[in-house]
Amino acid sequence: MTTELRVLDPADWDEWYGTLELSFGGVPESPQERKLWRELTEFDRFIGVWDGERCVGTAGAFSFRLSVPGGAIVPAAGVTMVSVAATHRRRGILTSMMRRQLDDVRAWGEPLAVLTASEPEIYGRFGYGIATFTTRATIDTYRVRLTVPEGTDEVVLRQADPAKAAAECEAVYARRVPARPGMTARQPKWEQLPRLDPESERGGASPRQCVLAERDGEVVGYALYAIKPNWSPAGVDGSVLLKDLEALDPAAEAALWRFLCSIDLTSSVQIHSRPVDDAWQHLVTDVRRCTPTQRDAMHLRVVDVGAALEARTYQAPVDVVFEVADAFCPWNEGRWRLTGDAKGAACVRTEDAADVALSVRELGAAYLGATSLVSLAAAGRVRELRRGALVEASVAFGSPVAPWLPHGF
């Protein structure tokens, strides 16, 4: 049998999405989730593979705008909803979709592609490297206290309806995006995602709640969370489930964390996804009682080496020639001279001798500053060809704040 790859027709969305659900276990999503994802679907950027009248492969690419070191907001393809029917594995369907998708991304003029991986081993062969990490933790609020900075008591907290406060929260979020690489500038309708709260997925927790942090009448921070009540033989043992938290200054952030850690009838704050350098780790009196763990989050693929490396700035002066290997996107293959500093950068093809050799996968891993080129070289994945060039490039590629993806897609 032959298969056909084609752009998704709105009339085929339900069957297409059903293929995706089945590939991820077959548990139907709530009507609210399906409605939102259909509204967010950019049909001309989504593809499917069909075997006759049956959809057997799915993939999409949202038109994102991603923050990079230096504060620029760069066009990026948000690769999403990738699946292959179990009956059609090992027939080259995934490779054909990745091929079409990256060709399209290049044609759209987007220098980056990003995704979150259900299985990290899948996407390395297509040039994706792990570009951000995230921290999970459970703060034991019976045993852990917070030491807050000066000015925290001047912050006023106000409970608010999550839907009615959405505009105020999104205004805070938008101001935070340029300050941390890896964040996506939310476009219309994406503000609904952090507030998506189907009852079927609460697991016994309350509906989503919201608290705003204010100073002189201005909203300077917010937290979205839920409460999961529990009573043990020793007494109340509820949990605060943090969904989202952003603040414009240390005092506002501390006020929100102090609030979350002192809610009545709870003994813990469960953190699902926060930056690895998040401030709460320095506010708590005993980080061991918070059991932090780290895992990969966003995987990044450099689609256009020159445009991608020119789009960000560098925290130290750099003048390095990279020998880039990229078998899947051969237009990136070859030598590229990167010159830049904190004010800007240029990256052009060159015939000069290479200083550092690496594949596009390692370039993606280092791009936002989460992983150093020196660390990758220690694993044998980057080679230094000119003495001193590796450290020079590694320092330049760093970021003063850890890159972080605030939500999946």
Number of C-alpha atoms within 10 A of each C-alpha: 4 6 17 13 18 13 14 21 13 13 8 11 16 12 14 24 20 17 22 22 16 15 18 16 8 11 10 12 14 13 9 12 15 14 11 15 15 14 12 15 16 15 17 13 19 22 22 26 25 17 14 11 8 13 22 26 30 27 23 24 27 20 18 22 21 25 28 26 27 21 16 17 21 19 20 27 29 23 26 18 19 22 23 25 18 12 8 14 13 10 11 10 22 20 14 13 23 18 14 14 21 22 13 15 22 17 10 14 14 22 23 25 28 25 24 22 18 11 7 15 9 11 20 16 13 18 24 26 27 28 28 27 21 22 20 18 21 21 27 22 21 13 12 18 16 18 12 19 14 10 12 17 13 13 22 18 19 12 13 15 12 21 15 10 15 17 12 16 26 17 13 18 23 15 13 17 21 20 18 22 29 27 23 26 21 17 11 8 11 16 17 13 16 16 18 13 17 14 14 9 10 14 8 12 18 16 14 22 18 23 22 27 25 18 13 9 9 11 21 24 28 31 23 20 25 18 21 18 16 15 11 8 6 6 11 14 17 20 25 25 21 20 21 18 21 23 23 16 11 14 21 28 25 24 26 23 20 20 13 22 22 16 16 10 17 23 24 24 24 19 19 15 22 23 19 21 14 14 14 18 17 13 18 21 15 16 17 14 16 22 13 15 13 14 11 14 23 24 25 33 30 28 27 19 24 19 19 22 25 18 22 27 25 25 18 16 19 21 18 21 27 27 23 22 21 20 14 16 18 10 13 21 17 17 21 25 23 21 19 22 18 15 12 15 20 19 21 15 16 15 10 11 15 20 22 23 22 20 19 29 26 28 29 26 25 24 29 27 26 23 25 23 30 20 13 18 17 10 10 10 15 19 18 18 16 14 10 11 18 22 14 17 24 20 18 22 27 22 22 13 17 21 28 27 23 20 16 13 13
